[in-house]
Every structure is written in C-alpha cells, then in structure tokens.
Amino acid sequence: KYWLDVRDEPDQKCLATDTVYVTFQFPKKFNLGKDTVLCIGQIVNLDASSVGAVKSSVWQDAVTGLKRTNNNAQVTHWLKIDDGICTSADTINISYKPALNINLGADQQLCDNATLTKDITDVNAISYEWKDNIGTQLAVTPTYTINNPGGDIVGIISDGLCSKSDTLKVTYFNTPIVDLGLDDILCDNDVVD
C-alpha cells in the first residue's frame, strides 16, 4: 500500500490524500523441455497447457496455441504467453542426427559353396552388428562374409543414438553331384552304355 499526503502552502490547512494498492503477480511459469537431439522420424510434442488460461500465446512462427508438434524440423521453438498482466517465454532447441543409410540389396540365391560379402559402412555410424535370423550375433564389423546356409542376415548400424537395420534373405542351393562313372578307354567304334 502506497499513499501520498499533500498540504497547501503556506498555512497547510488543506490536506489531500490518495492511496494506491500494488499487487505483485508473477508470470506464469512453463517449460518446453530441455534442448534435445532426435533421430530422423522422431517427433516432439511441445505442450505449455499446464499454465492454464492465458490471454494470448504465440510461437516463433506466429502460430498461436499452447501445444504443437515438431516434425523432423531442426529448429529453435519459442513460445511467449500473456496472461493479461505478465508475459513469460521459454525456448527449446531441437536438432536431428544425420540419417543413417543401410541397404543390403536384393535377396540372394547362392550355391552351397559360395560366399557373399556385404559392406554397410556409413560415415555417420559408430557401431556395426550382424545377426542371423534367430538373433545370434555374427560380427561387429562393417563388412561380413556370408558363407553358411540359412535364413536371414540382419545388418545393424548405429550412431550412438539412432540405429537402422536391413535384412537380406540368403537361400543356398545344393551343388548338384555329377557322377559320370569310372574313366574308360574306348576304341573308335565302341558304344558306352
């Protein structure tokens, strides 16, 4: 409470008083979350509705409302809200890891004694893994040589946060057995049965 007394000069017989009441209101607090790094395809739902009713709200791109979704856009989001007395704001930086690329190609058919080497090297990857169709780890290198029959081979790459995989179906065929019999010596007119 603040007031002011004013008296007239020089005899100070008249007095005028006025009072003002001051109420302090704190701005509504909200938090859009910590700055974050995501994998391609992940989304973030930004929600400041916990502040309750507001007079106005505006995002960095002039969109209004207290909720929005970030879809694969590397951006700094900020939201400013006005409750009619106070304003408050918060900011979140969202960035995305570069996309990982893996492609094992088309399914393969091999003879039982053949091998096939695949390479899943990616500039953004820091780890590699190869598994068989039941999940058994086969190797942790960027290249793998397939040399045994059976099912699917799964290649997995990771950048430490995001991972991506591809599957290759490898079918082996038995090499035909050819038996022409024992060596034989024939004369010009002999017939072999």
N, C-alpha and C positions, 0 to 999 in steps of 0.2 A: 504494500500500500504506500503510495506516494501522495503528498499533498503540498499545497502552496498557499501561504497566507500573504496577502498584500494589504498594506495600510496606506492611507493617503498621507501626503506630506503637507504642511509641516506639523499639523496638530495631531495626526494619527488617530482620528476619531472613527473613521470608517474602516471596516475590515472586510475583505473579500477572500473567500477560501474556495479552493477547488481540490478534489481528490481524484486520483486515478488508481485503479487496481490493475496490477500487472500479473498475469498468469503465464508462467513459462510452460511451453509444451515442447516436448522433444519430438524430433522427426520419427516417423515410423521406420523401424529397422527391418531389413530383409537381406537375404544373402542368396545370390545366384549360384554360389558354389565356388570351389577352387578352380583355378585355371587348370585345363586338362588337355591331354593328348589322347586321341582316339584312333581306332583302326577304321579304314575305309568301310563304309556301310553301317557303322555305329551312329546312333543319334543321341542327342541330349535333350531332355525336356526341361526347359527353364520355367520356373514357377515362383512367382512372388506373391501368390494369393494369400499367403499367411498374414499379410499386413491388414487384411480386411478391406473395408470400403475406402475408396480414395476418390478424390475429385477428378484427377486425371493421371494417366500414365502414358509414357511414350518411350519406345525403343530407339536405338541408334538410327534405324532406317525409317523412322516416323510411323511405324506400326504401333497401334495402341493396344492396350490389354495387359494383363498381368502374367499371361502364360504364352509360351511359344516353343517351337521345336527347332533345333539346329539340325539340318540335314546335310552332312558332308561338305559344309562350307567352312573354310578356315577363316574365322572372323573374331573380332572383339565385339561382344554384345554388351551393351549397357542399357539400363533401364532407369528412368527418372520418374518418380512418383510425387504427386502433390496431393496432400490431404485437405487442402483449403487454407492451411495455416503454414505448414512447414513442407519443405521438399527434401527428398533424400534420393540417393542413387547408389547403384552398385554395378560392377563390371566383372565380366568373365571372359577370358581369352580361351578360345577353342582352336586347336590345331589337329591336323591329321598326319599320321605317319604315311610315307610314300607307299604306294601299292606294291605288294609282292606279286611276282609273276612266276607261275609254275605251269608247265604243260608237258605231260609225259607222252603226248601224241596218241595216235590211234592204237587200239588193241592189237596185239601181235600174235602170230602163229609161227612157232619155231619147231624145227626138228629136235629130237631129244638130245642131241649132242651139240646144239648151237648155243651161243651166248649172245646177250644183247646188253650193251652198256648205255645207261641213261645218265644225263647230267642235268641237275636242277639248280645250278649256280645262279644266284640273284645278287645284284650289287647291294641290295638293302638287307639281305638275310645275314644273320649271325650264327644260325644253327640249322643243321640239316638232319633229317632222320628218314630212314627207310624201314617199312614194316611189311610183313606178309598179311595175307587175308585173315589171319586169326589174331593179329596184333603183336606178334613177336618181332622184336627189334632185329633188323638185319644189318644195319650200318648207320653211322652218324657222319657221313661224308657227303659232299655234293654230288659225287658220282657213285653209281652202283652197277655192278655187272650181274645181270640175271643169268643164272646158269643151272637152275633146277626147276623141275616141273611144278606146276601147281598154282592155280588161282590168281589172285590179285596182288599187285605190288603197289604200295602206297608210298608216295614221296611227300614229305612234310618239310616246309621251310618256315623259319620264324625270324623276326627282327627283335625279339626280346619282349615285345608287347603283343604283336599280332602274328597270327600264323595262317598258312594257307596250304592246302593239300590237293593232290590229284591222284587218281587211281588208274592203273594200267592193268588190263586183263591179259595174261600171257597164257596161251594154250600151247602145249607141247604135243607133237605127234611122234609116234614111234617110227624110227627109221626102218624102212622095210628090209627084211632079211632076204637076200638073194643067194640061192644055192644052185649053181649050175652043175654040181656033181664034181667027181674027180676029173683031173686032167686026163686027156685021152689022146692017142695018136691015131690019126685016120689016114687012110690012103685015098687017092683021088675019087674013087667011086664008092667009098663006104658011106653008109647011112647011119645016123645016130638016132636011136630010139628014145 
